[in-house]
Amino acid sequence: MQAILPDGSYPFIEERLPLSEMAMVEASSSLETLLRAQSEISGVEIIRGVPVELTVKTTEYPDATFLVLLPFEEDRLQMLVPKHFVIGSA
């Protein structure tokens, strides 16, 4: 069962956008590896079925924040992104 997010603004890199402009997608394997590593470094636990705001520190983005979710029914990490980043959804 996918988590249902209330209306509001949610993080994507260095901005917050309305939920109506965002979509939940599966993170690429390389991005998932980065997000999981940052979760361990920062001590922010990714709990199955619970949306979590996670800040990632890279040279390009020193404080990039994302909303991530590990769904109950899947093993791949999901993340909230602006809809214009979504390519081909069914």
C-alpha positions in Angstrom: 0.0 0.0 0.0 1.5 3.3 -1.1 1.7 6.1 1.5 -0.8 8.9 1.0 0.7 12.3 1.5 -1.4 15.3 2.6 -1.5 18.4 0.5 1.4 20.7 1.2 4.8 21.5 0.0 7.6 18.9 -0.3 11.3 19.1 -0.8 13.2 18.6 -4.0 16.9 19.5 -3.9 16.9 23.1 -2.6 13.2 24.1 -3.0 9.8 23.0 -1.8 7.0 22.4 -4.3 3.3 21.8 -4.0 2.3 18.1 -4.0 0.1 18.8 -7.0 3.4 19.4 -9.0 5.1 16.2 -7.9 5.0 12.5 -8.5 6.5 9.5 -6.7 8.9 7.5 -8.8 11.4 4.6 -8.3 14.9 6.0 -7.6 17.6 4.8 -10.0 19.9 2.2 -8.5 22.8 4.7 -8.2 20.6 7.3 -6.6 19.2 4.7 -4.2 22.7 3.8 -3.2 23.5 7.4 -2.5 20.3 8.0 -0.6 20.8 4.9 1.6 24.4 5.8 2.3 23.4 9.4 3.3 20.7 7.9 5.5 23.3 5.9 7.4 25.7 8.8 7.6 23.1 11.2 9.0 21.4 8.7 11.2 18.0 9.2 9.5 16.3 5.8 9.4 14.3 4.8 6.3 11.3 2.9 7.7 9.2 0.9 5.4 5.9 2.7 4.6 6.9 6.0 6.2 7.8 9.0 4.1 11.1 10.5 5.3 12.8 13.8 4.4 16.4 13.0 3.7 19.2 15.6 3.2 22.0 14.6 0.8 25.4 16.3 0.8 27.3 16.2 -2.4 29.8 18.6 -4.0 27.1 19.8 -6.5 24.4 20.1 -3.9 25.7 20.7 -0.3 22.2 20.4 1.2 19.8 18.7 -1.2 16.7 17.4 0.5 14.3 14.7 -0.9 11.2 13.0 0.3 11.9 9.2 0.1 9.7 6.2 0.8 10.4 2.5 1.0 7.0 1.0 0.2 5.7 -2.1 2.0 5.1 -4.0 -1.2 8.5 -3.2 -2.9 12.2 -3.3 -2.1 13.2 -0.4 -4.2 13.3 3.1 -2.8 10.8 5.7 -4.1 11.2 9.4 -4.2 9.1 12.5 -4.8 10.1 14.5 -7.9 8.6 17.3 -10.0 6.3 15.8 -12.6 8.4 17.2 -15.5 11.1 14.7 -14.5 8.7 11.7 -14.9 9.2 9.9 -18.2 6.5 7.4 -19.3 4.2 6.4 -16.6 1.4 3.9 -16.9 
